[in-house]
Amino acid sequence: MPHIQNLSKEFAEKGLQVLSISFVSNKDIVQKTITAGLRGEEASFTVLPDGWDVYKAFKGRGVPNTFLIDKAGDIRYFHHSFKWRMVPTFRMEIEALLAEKV
């Protein structure tokens, strides 16, 4: 999760919005899990608890899934995970989406 945090901070001023979807409805448990994953750092992105309906709407498969959605709200990139070695790919995809005109 630290890599999501880094990308969230890096591209925030350019318009990137990161949303983490949790299937757990207890907000305290979700917050403790996020904080532990970020090694005590507060998340720079929004965490949506009890997000099963959102996950289904985006046709999620497995956990975790990563969706990169363009300015029009369309899914443009989909990954079945978020691993540290994928950061250059995510950075390239994010930069391409942010550079697009609406």
N, C-alpha and C positions, 0 to 999 in steps of 0.2 A: 503493500500500500504506500510506502514512502514515494514510489515513483509516480503514482497518481497525484500525490501532494505536490511533488516537484513540478510536474507538467501544469497542474492547476495554477500554481503561483506564477510560473513562467509566462503563461499565455493569458492570464486574467485580464490584463490591460488591453489585450487585442480582441477580447470578446468571448473567449472560451468559458463555457460554464460546465462544470463537472457535477454530476448527480450520481450518488451512490445509492443503490436500491437494496434494502435489506428485507428479508422475508420475516424477520422477527418483529413482532408488534410492540414489544416492551422497549421504549425509548432509552431507558437507563442501561439496559443490556447492550443495545446497539451502540450507544455512546462509549461505554467501557471497552467494547470490542474495537471500535475505531481508534480510540486513544491508545490502546495497547498496541495496535498495528502500526501506529505512527510514533511509537515509543514516547508517549506522553505529550506529544505535540497536538495542538488543537487542529482539527480538520479545516482546510481552506476551501472545502467544497461542501455542498449540501448533501445530507444523508436523509433519505426517505425511508422511514420505518414502515413495515407492513406493506411492502411494495409489490405483492404478488400480482395484482391486477395490471400494474404498469409493465412488469416483466412479461406477462402473457400478451399484452398488447403489442409489445415489440418482438414477439415470437422468440423469446429467450430459450436457449437449449443448454442445459447444464449450468454449472456455477464454477467460477464467475464467467460472465459474458461481458464484453465491452462493445458498446455501440458508439460510433461517431456519427453524429447527426448534423446535417448542414443547416444553414440559416433558414431554410424553408421548412425545416422539420422532418426531412426525409433521411432515413438511414442510408449512409453512404459507405460506411465500413463496419464490418462486424468481425469480432475476434472471440474465440471461445475462452480466452483467459487474458490476464495482464501480468506478464512476466518481465523481469528487468531487462532481458535481452531484446525485448520488443520495443523498448523505449525509442530507439531511432526510427522505427517504422511508424509508431504513433506520432512522433514529432513531425515527420514528413507529411503524414495524412492530415494532422491538425493544421499545419502551415498551409497546405493546399486548400483546405476548407475555409480557413480564415481569409485567404487571398481572393476568394470568389466574390463576385458582385451579386447582390440579391436581385 
